[in-house]
């Protein structure tokens, strides 16, 4: 993995000036940009075990989970309220 010499917020200070809604939008855009690369991300045994555990918990009781659309809606709602 490549080491980054400075935090992104130090190199792009304009992000600190963005509203919460803009930051959520940036996060959403970055997430979609990264989706194409997820297949190539290295995963260790612990990460795989965590995801397997969470998937099993969801299978046992799907009512405790949320769809991505529900999660995104809650995030955007909070961003509009400034929470």
Chimera marker file (.cmm) of the C-alpha trace (Angstrom):
<marker_set name="trace">
<marker id="1" x="0.000" y="0.000" z="0.000" r="1" g="1" b="0" radius="0.5"/>
<marker id="2" x="1.244" y="3.473" z="-0.831" r="1" g="1" b="0" radius="0.5"/>
<marker id="3" x="2.000" y="5.707" z="2.132" r="1" g="1" b="0" radius="0.5"/>
<marker id="4" x="0.645" y="9.229" z="1.927" r="1" g="1" b="0" radius="0.5"/>
<marker id="5" x="2.987" y="11.869" z="3.310" r="1" g="1" b="0" radius="0.5"/>
<marker id="6" x="0.260" y="14.260" z="4.473" r="1" g="1" b="0" radius="0.5"/>
<marker id="7" x="-3.371" y="13.883" z="5.361" r="1" g="1" b="0" radius="0.5"/>
<marker id="8" x="-5.698" y="14.792" z="2.528" r="1" g="1" b="0" radius="0.5"/>
<marker id="9" x="-7.260" y="17.508" z="4.678" r="1" g="1" b="0" radius="0.5"/>
<marker id="10" x="-3.824" y="19.108" z="4.958" r="1" g="1" b="0" radius="0.5"/>
<marker id="11" x="-3.318" y="18.964" z="1.186" r="1" g="1" b="0" radius="0.5"/>
<marker id="12" x="-6.885" y="19.998" z="0.302" r="1" g="1" b="0" radius="0.5"/>
<marker id="13" x="-7.892" y="22.409" z="3.077" r="1" g="1" b="0" radius="0.5"/>
<marker id="14" x="-10.998" y="23.486" z="1.147" r="1" g="1" b="0" radius="0.5"/>
<marker id="15" x="-12.673" y="20.290" z="2.364" r="1" g="1" b="0" radius="0.5"/>
<marker id="16" x="-12.730" y="21.741" z="5.890" r="1" g="1" b="0" radius="0.5"/>
<marker id="17" x="-14.748" y="24.683" z="4.603" r="1" g="1" b="0" radius="0.5"/>
<marker id="18" x="-17.413" y="22.506" z="2.973" r="1" g="1" b="0" radius="0.5"/>
<marker id="19" x="-20.849" y="22.180" z="4.507" r="1" g="1" b="0" radius="0.5"/>
<marker id="20" x="-21.882" y="18.839" z="5.944" r="1" g="1" b="0" radius="0.5"/>
<marker id="21" x="-24.164" y="18.254" z="2.947" r="1" g="1" b="0" radius="0.5"/>
<marker id="22" x="-21.244" y="18.908" z="0.568" r="1" g="1" b="0" radius="0.5"/>
<marker id="23" x="-19.026" y="16.527" z="2.543" r="1" g="1" b="0" radius="0.5"/>
<marker id="24" x="-21.686" y="13.825" z="2.348" r="1" g="1" b="0" radius="0.5"/>
<marker id="25" x="-21.934" y="14.403" z="-1.396" r="1" g="1" b="0" radius="0.5"/>
<marker id="26" x="-18.140" y="14.186" z="-1.696" r="1" g="1" b="0" radius="0.5"/>
<marker id="27" x="-18.163" y="10.959" z="0.311" r="1" g="1" b="0" radius="0.5"/>
<marker id="28" x="-20.859" y="9.540" z="-1.970" r="1" g="1" b="0" radius="0.5"/>
<marker id="29" x="-18.926" y="10.499" z="-5.092" r="1" g="1" b="0" radius="0.5"/>
<marker id="30" x="-15.688" y="9.031" z="-3.737" r="1" g="1" b="0" radius="0.5"/>
<marker id="31" x="-17.493" y="5.846" z="-2.723" r="1" g="1" b="0" radius="0.5"/>
<marker id="32" x="-18.814" y="5.387" z="-6.267" r="1" g="1" b="0" radius="0.5"/>
<marker id="33" x="-15.370" y="6.113" z="-7.667" r="1" g="1" b="0" radius="0.5"/>
<marker id="34" x="-13.868" y="3.420" z="-5.430" r="1" g="1" b="0" radius="0.5"/>
<marker id="35" x="-16.501" y="0.795" z="-6.203" r="1" g="1" b="0" radius="0.5"/>
<marker id="36" x="-14.728" y="-0.107" z="-9.426" r="1" g="1" b="0" radius="0.5"/>
<marker id="37" x="-11.582" y="-0.907" z="-7.447" r="1" g="1" b="0" radius="0.5"/>
<marker id="38" x="-13.079" y="-2.944" z="-4.585" r="1" g="1" b="0" radius="0.5"/>
<marker id="39" x="-12.435" y="-6.262" z="-6.310" r="1" g="1" b="0" radius="0.5"/>
<marker id="40" x="-8.696" y="-5.509" z="-6.199" r="1" g="1" b="0" radius="0.5"/>
<marker id="41" x="-8.502" y="-4.426" z="-2.551" r="1" g="1" b="0" radius="0.5"/>
<marker id="42" x="-6.448" y="-6.753" z="-0.367" r="1" g="1" b="0" radius="0.5"/>
<marker id="43" x="-8.468" y="-8.315" z="2.452" r="1" g="1" b="0" radius="0.5"/>
<marker id="44" x="-6.976" y="-10.055" z="5.447" r="1" g="1" b="0" radius="0.5"/>
<marker id="45" x="-8.486" y="-12.967" z="7.365" r="1" g="1" b="0" radius="0.5"/>
<marker id="46" x="-9.885" y="-10.673" z="10.072" r="1" g="1" b="0" radius="0.5"/>
<marker id="47" x="-11.769" y="-8.519" z="7.575" r="1" g="1" b="0" radius="0.5"/>
<marker id="48" x="-13.248" y="-11.576" z="5.898" r="1" g="1" b="0" radius="0.5"/>
<marker id="49" x="-14.248" y="-13.067" z="9.267" r="1" g="1" b="0" radius="0.5"/>
<marker id="50" x="-15.953" y="-9.789" z="10.274" r="1" g="1" b="0" radius="0.5"/>
<marker id="51" x="-17.919" y="-9.629" z="7.042" r="1" g="1" b="0" radius="0.5"/>
<marker id="52" x="-18.909" y="-13.301" z="7.327" r="1" g="1" b="0" radius="0.5"/>
<marker id="53" x="-20.094" y="-12.712" z="10.907" r="1" g="1" b="0" radius="0.5"/>
<marker id="54" x="-22.105" y="-9.651" z="9.952" r="1" g="1" b="0" radius="0.5"/>
<marker id="55" x="-23.661" y="-11.454" z="6.988" r="1" g="1" b="0" radius="0.5"/>
<marker id="56" x="-24.655" y="-14.368" z="9.231" r="1" g="1" b="0" radius="0.5"/>
<marker id="57" x="-26.187" y="-11.964" z="11.779" r="1" g="1" b="0" radius="0.5"/>
<marker id="58" x="-28.190" y="-10.382" z="8.968" r="1" g="1" b="0" radius="0.5"/>
<marker id="59" x="-29.348" y="-13.773" z="7.690" r="1" g="1" b="0" radius="0.5"/>
<marker id="60" x="-30.530" y="-14.713" z="11.174" r="1" g="1" b="0" radius="0.5"/>
<marker id="61" x="-32.546" y="-11.488" z="11.521" r="1" g="1" b="0" radius="0.5"/>
<marker id="62" x="-32.817" y="-9.329" z="8.399" r="1" g="1" b="0" radius="0.5"/>
<marker id="63" x="-35.060" y="-6.857" z="10.237" r="1" g="1" b="0" radius="0.5"/>
<marker id="64" x="-32.004" y="-5.561" z="12.131" r="1" g="1" b="0" radius="0.5"/>
<marker id="65" x="-30.325" y="-4.495" z="8.899" r="1" g="1" b="0" radius="0.5"/>
<marker id="66" x="-30.833" y="-1.584" z="6.536" r="1" g="1" b="0" radius="0.5"/>
<marker id="67" x="-30.577" y="-1.369" z="2.788" r="1" g="1" b="0" radius="0.5"/>
<marker id="68" x="-27.973" y="0.951" z="1.284" r="1" g="1" b="0" radius="0.5"/>
<marker id="69" x="-30.815" y="3.186" z="0.111" r="1" g="1" b="0" radius="0.5"/>
<marker id="70" x="-32.132" y="3.488" z="3.684" r="1" g="1" b="0" radius="0.5"/>
<marker id="71" x="-28.684" y="4.254" z="5.080" r="1" g="1" b="0" radius="0.5"/>
<marker id="72" x="-27.945" y="6.832" z="2.390" r="1" g="1" b="0" radius="0.5"/>
<marker id="73" x="-31.337" y="8.461" z="2.980" r="1" g="1" b="0" radius="0.5"/>
<marker id="74" x="-30.644" y="8.766" z="6.724" r="1" g="1" b="0" radius="0.5"/>
<marker id="75" x="-27.190" y="10.243" z="6.058" r="1" g="1" b="0" radius="0.5"/>
<marker id="76" x="-28.531" y="12.775" z="3.592" r="1" g="1" b="0" radius="0.5"/>
<marker id="77" x="-31.400" y="13.694" z="5.912" r="1" g="1" b="0" radius="0.5"/>
<marker id="78" x="-28.967" y="14.348" z="8.751" r="1" g="1" b="0" radius="0.5"/>
<marker id="79" x="-26.731" y="16.372" z="6.443" r="1" g="1" b="0" radius="0.5"/>
<marker id="80" x="-29.652" y="18.588" z="5.426" r="1" g="1" b="0" radius="0.5"/>
<marker id="81" x="-30.485" y="19.133" z="9.100" r="1" g="1" b="0" radius="0.5"/>
<marker id="82" x="-26.826" y="19.897" z="9.874" r="1" g="1" b="0" radius="0.5"/>
<marker id="83" x="-26.543" y="17.047" z="12.371" r="1" g="1" b="0" radius="0.5"/>
<link id1="1" id2="2" r="1" g="1" b="0" radius="0.2"/>
<link id1="2" id2="3" r="1" g="1" b="0" radius="0.2"/>
<link id1="3" id2="4" r="1" g="1" b="0" radius="0.2"/>
<link id1="4" id2="5" r="1" g="1" b="0" radius="0.2"/>
<link id1="5" id2="6" r="1" g="1" b="0" radius="0.2"/>
<link id1="6" id2="7" r="1" g="1" b="0" radius="0.2"/>
<link id1="7" id2="8" r="1" g="1" b="0" radius="0.2"/>
<link id1="8" id2="9" r="1" g="1" b="0" radius="0.2"/>
<link id1="9" id2="10" r="1" g="1" b="0" radius="0.2"/>
<link id1="10" id2="11" r="1" g="1" b="0" radius="0.2"/>
<link id1="11" id2="12" r="1" g="1" b="0" radius="0.2"/>
<link id1="12" id2="13" r="1" g="1" b="0" radius="0.2"/>
<link id1="13" id2="14" r="1" g="1" b="0" radius="0.2"/>
<link id1="14" id2="15" r="1" g="1" b="0" radius="0.2"/>
<link id1="15" id2="16" r="1" g="1" b="0" radius="0.2"/>
<link id1="16" id2="17" r="1" g="1" b="0" radius="0.2"/>
<link id1="17" id2="18" r="1" g="1" b="0" radius="0.2"/>
<link id1="18" id2="19" r="1" g="1" b="0" radius="0.2"/>
<link id1="19" id2="20" r="1" g="1" b="0" radius="0.2"/>
<link id1="20" id2="21" r="1" g="1" b="0" radius="0.2"/>
<link id1="21" id2="22" r="1" g="1" b="0" radius="0.2"/>
<link id1="22" id2="23" r="1" g="1" b="0" radius="0.2"/>
<link id1="23" id2="24" r="1" g="1" b="0" radius="0.2"/>
<link id1="24" id2="25" r="1" g="1" b="0" radius="0.2"/>
<link id1="25" id2="26" r="1" g="1" b="0" radius="0.2"/>
<link id1="26" id2="27" r="1" g="1" b="0" radius="0.2"/>
<link id1="27" id2="28" r="1" g="1" b="0" radius="0.2"/>
<link id1="28" id2="29" r="1" g="1" b="0" radius="0.2"/>
<link id1="29" id2="30" r="1" g="1" b="0" radius="0.2"/>
<link id1="30" id2="31" r="1" g="1" b="0" radius="0.2"/>
<link id1="31" id2="32" r="1" g="1" b="0" radius="0.2"/>
<link id1="32" id2="33" r="1" g="1" b="0" radius="0.2"/>
<link id1="33" id2="34" r="1" g="1" b="0" radius="0.2"/>
<link id1="34" id2="35" r="1" g="1" b="0" radius="0.2"/>
<link id1="35" id2="36" r="1" g="1" b="0" radius="0.2"/>
<link id1="36" id2="37" r="1" g="1" b="0" radius="0.2"/>
<link id1="37" id2="38" r="1" g="1" b="0" radius="0.2"/>
<link id1="38" id2="39" r="1" g="1" b="0" radius="0.2"/>
<link id1="39" id2="40" r="1" g="1" b="0" radius="0.2"/>
<link id1="40" id2="41" r="1" g="1" b="0" radius="0.2"/>
<link id1="41" id2="42" r="1" g="1" b="0" radius="0.2"/>
<link id1="42" id2="43" r="1" g="1" b="0" radius="0.2"/>
<link id1="43" id2="44" r="1" g="1" b="0" radius="0.2"/>
<link id1="44" id2="45" r="1" g="1" b="0" radius="0.2"/>
<link id1="45" id2="46" r="1" g="1" b="0" radius="0.2"/>
<link id1="46" id2="47" r="1" g="1" b="0" radius="0.2"/>
<link id1="47" id2="48" r="1" g="1" b="0" radius="0.2"/>
<link id1="48" id2="49" r="1" g="1" b="0" radius="0.2"/>
<link id1="49" id2="50" r="1" g="1" b="0" radius="0.2"/>
<link id1="50" id2="51" r="1" g="1" b="0" radius="0.2"/>
<link id1="51" id2="52" r="1" g="1" b="0" radius="0.2"/>
<link id1="52" id2="53" r="1" g="1" b="0" radius="0.2"/>
<link id1="53" id2="54" r="1" g="1" b="0" radius="0.2"/>
<link id1="54" id2="55" r="1" g="1" b="0" radius="0.2"/>
<link id1="55" id2="56" r="1" g="1" b="0" radius="0.2"/>
<link id1="56" id2="57" r="1" g="1" b="0" radius="0.2"/>
<link id1="57" id2="58" r="1" g="1" b="0" radius="0.2"/>
<link id1="58" id2="59" r="1" g="1" b="0" radius="0.2"/>
<link id1="59" id2="60" r="1" g="1" b="0" radius="0.2"/>
<link id1="60" id2="61" r="1" g="1" b="0" radius="0.2"/>
<link id1="61" id2="62" r="1" g="1" b="0" radius="0.2"/>
<link id1="62" id2="63" r="1" g="1" b="0" radius="0.2"/>
<link id1="63" id2="64" r="1" g="1" b="0" radius="0.2"/>
<link id1="64" id2="65" r="1" g="1" b="0" radius="0.2"/>
<link id1="65" id2="66" r="1" g="1" b="0" radius="0.2"/>
<link id1="66" id2="67" r="1" g="1" b="0" radius="0.2"/>
<link id1="67" id2="68" r="1" g="1" b="0" radius="0.2"/>
<link id1="68" id2="69" r="1" g="1" b="0" radius="0.2"/>
<link id1="69" id2="70" r="1" g="1" b="0" radius="0.2"/>
<link id1="70" id2="71" r="1" g="1" b="0" radius="0.2"/>
<link id1="71" id2="72" r="1" g="1" b="0" radius="0.2"/>
<link id1="72" id2="73" r="1" g="1" b="0" radius="0.2"/>
<link id1="73" id2="74" r="1" g="1" b="0" radius="0.2"/>
<link id1="74" id2="75" r="1" g="1" b="0" radius="0.2"/>
<link id1="75" id2="76" r="1" g="1" b="0" radius="0.2"/>
<link id1="76" id2="77" r="1" g="1" b="0" radius="0.2"/>
<link id1="77" id2="78" r="1" g="1" b="0" radius="0.2"/>
<link id1="78" id2="79" r="1" g="1" b="0" radius="0.2"/>
<link id1="79" id2="80" r="1" g="1" b="0" radius="0.2"/>
<link id1="80" id2="81" r="1" g="1" b="0" radius="0.2"/>
<link id1="81" id2="82" r="1" g="1" b="0" radius="0.2"/>
<link id1="82" id2="83" r="1" g="1" b="0" radius="0.2"/>
</marker_set>
